[in-house]
Amino acid sequence: MSPTLYSLVHVASAFLLVGVTFKAFASPDASQKRQVMMLAGIFSLLMLVGGFGLIAKLNYGFPLWIVIKVLCWLGLSAMAGLAYRMPDKRPALVMTTRVLVILAVYCVYYRPGLD
């Protein structure tokens, strides 16, 4: 597959994962938990496949900015589940999600660790 297709899969699934995560924060209703968690898992997997496909196609290796993005992905993947398990800590989880997204976008554009 071309790097453009991997990039499209990665970015689209990232947007959708963030959307599903914020939906879980907005209404942590137990009746929708199964559907939200399935969508979060599917989008998380697609985001992982797209990201590692890009790493392989573009021969990046593992510089610091990719390690940071992988850690952000791990945190973001956990947030939808945490929204259901800890509804009383929702404001802190929302802020953490925002910070993870901003940090991941920062790493894409400024690529720290590449001096």
HUWOMO-V476593 format. One record per residue. N is the residue number from 1. RES is the residue in one letter. OMEGA is omega in whole degrees, -180 to 180 (NA if undefined). D_LAST is the distance of its C-alpha to the last C-alpha in whole Angstrom. Layout:
BEGIN
N_RES_OMEGA_D_LAST / N_RES_OMEGA_D_LAST
END
This chain:
BEGIN
1_M_-177_30 / 2_S_177_28 / 3_P_179_24 / 4_T_179_26 / 5_L_176_28 / 6_Y_179_26 / 7_S_179_24 / 8_L_179_28 / 9_V_-178_29 / 10_H_-177_26 / 11_V_180_26 / 12_A_180_29 / 13_S_175_30 / 14_A_177_27 / 15_F_-178_29 / 16_L_177_32 / 17_L_177_31 / 18_V_178_30 / 19_G_179_34 / 20_V_179_36 / 21_T_179_34 / 22_F_174_35 / 23_K_177_39 / 24_A_177_39 / 25_F_-175_38 / 26_A_180_41 / 27_S_179_44 / 28_P_-178_43 / 29_D_-177_47 / 30_A_-179_48 / 31_S_180_49 / 32_Q_-175_46 / 33_K_-178_44 / 34_R_-179_44 / 35_Q_-179_44 / 36_V_-180_40 / 37_M_176_39 / 38_M_179_40 / 39_L_179_38 / 40_A_179_35 / 41_G_180_35 / 42_I_-179_35 / 43_F_177_32 / 44_S_178_30 / 45_L_178_31 / 46_L_178_30 / 47_M_178_27 / 48_L_-179_26 / 49_V_179_27 / 50_G_-179_26 / 51_G_180_22 / 52_F_173_22 / 53_G_176_24 / 54_L_179_21 / 55_I_-179_19 / 56_A_-177_21 / 57_K_-175_22 / 58_L_177_19 / 59_N_-179_18 / 60_Y_-171_14 / 61_G_179_15 / 62_F_174_14 / 63_P_-175_11 / 64_L_-176_11 / 65_W_177_12 / 66_I_177_14 / 67_V_178_16 / 68_I_179_16 / 69_K_177_18 / 70_V_177_20 / 71_L_176_21 / 72_C_178_22 / 73_W_179_24 / 74_L_179_26 / 75_G_-180_27 / 76_L_179_28 / 77_S_-179_30 / 78_A_-170_32 / 79_M_-179_32 / 80_A_177_35 / 81_G_178_37 / 82_L_178_36 / 83_A_179_38 / 84_Y_-178_41 / 85_R_-177_41 / 86_M_-178_40 / 87_P_179_42 / 88_D_179_42 / 89_K_-176_39 / 90_R_-180_38 / 91_P_179_36 / 92_A_179_34 / 93_L_177_33 / 94_V_179_33 / 95_M_177_30 / 96_T_178_28 / 97_T_178_28 / 98_R_-180_27 / 99_V_179_24 / 100_L_180_23 / 101_V_180_23 / 102_I_179_21 / 103_L_179_19 / 104_A_178_19 / 105_V_176_19 / 106_Y_-179_16 / 107_C_179_14 / 108_V_-174_15 / 109_Y_-175_14 / 110_Y_175_11 / 111_R_180_9 / 112_P_-179_8 / 113_G_177_6 / 114_L_-178_4 / 115_D_NA_0
END
